Amino acid sequence: MENMTTHIVDLFQPSQQIVSAASLTLGLPQPPRAFYRHGWQSWSLTAWTDPVRELPVMKPEIFHSRQTDPVYAKHPHPNGSWLGAVEMEDGKIIFLGALGLEAHVSLRENQLQGWYESGSGEWFVARGNELEVFEQYASLLGERFGKATSKPAPRVWCSWYSFYKEINEKKIQNVLRDLGDLPFDVVQIDDGWQVAPGDWIPNAKFPSGMDSLAASIRATGRKAGLWMAPLAIGEKSGIFKEHPDWLLQGWNGKPVSAGFEWGGDTFALDVTNPQAADWLANTIRTAVNWGYDYLKLDFLYAGALPGKRHVDMPREAAYRHALEIMRRAAGDAYLLVCGSPIIPSLGLCDAMRVGPDVANLWDSRLYSYLLYNQTTPGMKNGIRTTLNRLWLKSLVHVDPDVAFFHESKSLTAEQRQLFQDLTEICGFKATSDLPSLWAETERERVRAWLTNRQESARVDRTRFTVGGRSVDFSPAMDLPPRPGGFALIERAIVSWFGEQLWALQLWDWLLRTNPTKTKEDGGE
Ligand code: 9PG
């Protein structure tokens, strides 16, 4: 069968080609120096890695479906979603990238192999200068999936890092007051306003309703933004109880878990069920009708998890169908996708989160090293994955997550500056600092950052010029060593706890009751 043939591509004539094949193997002339591993969704690790030793399995495994492509989380060889590249001795790269969905690439000794999960599709094969080859790939993707919006990227204040889920009407009103005349285009309400994922109606902390809050934001001359996770259905939601047939089913007949979150298990909406699709469109239309014309659509990977759908179709095609429904229902609203499979979102959103969450900390030994999980919040993880995904910039606004301005002990001034420079390079500027905490000098820095557009240019993989200054991101680019010696025992212990639902619930509770929320944060 034509679909099953493995094509062996001669790399040397010509240096670029498009090949149609179900699977494809490139024989490399010599062992590569590095392998470019591309993560499946926004948060998944994207980095140049050691080609010989595969990375330790990311822990806890219970989070695999939420942080990486669960199908390949334990794949024995260096691998990545849709594309892969190797750096050769001469500094040039050899590149293999799918131009379709449900494709994966892995490195086996001196062979780069690519395959489609089902059927066949196109591949871009190239050899040459890294930045040029990635740019050509992006352009081919643009021809097939569509390109960035013509709208300018908005400057956003987002509620997440000030309040996490502990938001309420009063706190947002205070922020609106404290932002004063700072030139933010959008004030975006993040997680915490809803009754439950699946029940996208305001909870008791928003007694005046979401429409009234949107009106307050708009009265300050800004757009109102709202966070939702429309493809994730929490076990405490009405949808979960009333419409079990709307959920993606596993082969065991039980609904597929989309990960532990919001104090419980979540499941995935199956939009191939026409009723679920109608509900999804209605949910988006409701938010737009409330007055929100900037939507942060989060946890979207849920729509592309493997499982049994009402109408059988490949998982990323099903996800793209879901995003099409949301795009249509949202009308002109600006859509930022997050936790979203990368290639299947192209052409259907205005902006895309291209890295994990940052946090008011550089890196965490527990998460990044012991659990070997670089999708966890931290500035280093955020910079690394975002920089390795800058090639997407010609296709979509790339959101690196928020910059920090308020001085704190957990980040140095240089680290905060590095991230601010990254937002300049991405062209997408957002912060989540609590405005009442800004000293006058910090406030003026924010104003200058929002007002001045600094020119930036890339020198090589890690070095840039921003506003005439040299900026070197190499402190964020390396990966931790593999845990060894005593750290292996520590890893085993923390991983074990991480796999226990009760331990996660306890952790979740501790974070929720975290006393770092000071009185300053909203004037209770
Ligand atoms: C709201 C937040 C914020 C944030 C999003 C997303 O388990 N995880 O891997 C995981 C990653 C990211 C995450 C939550 C969980 O945060 O990126 O900006 O909107 O949701 O809950």
Boltz pocket constraint, residues with backbone or C-beta under 6 A from the ligand:
constraints:
  - pocket:
      binder: B
      contacts: [[A, 43], [A, 63], [A, 66], [A, 67], [A, 160], [A, 190], [A, 191], [A, 227], [A, 260], [A, 298], [A, 338], [A, 339], [A, 356], [A, 357], [A, 375], [A, 376]]
      max_distance: 6.0
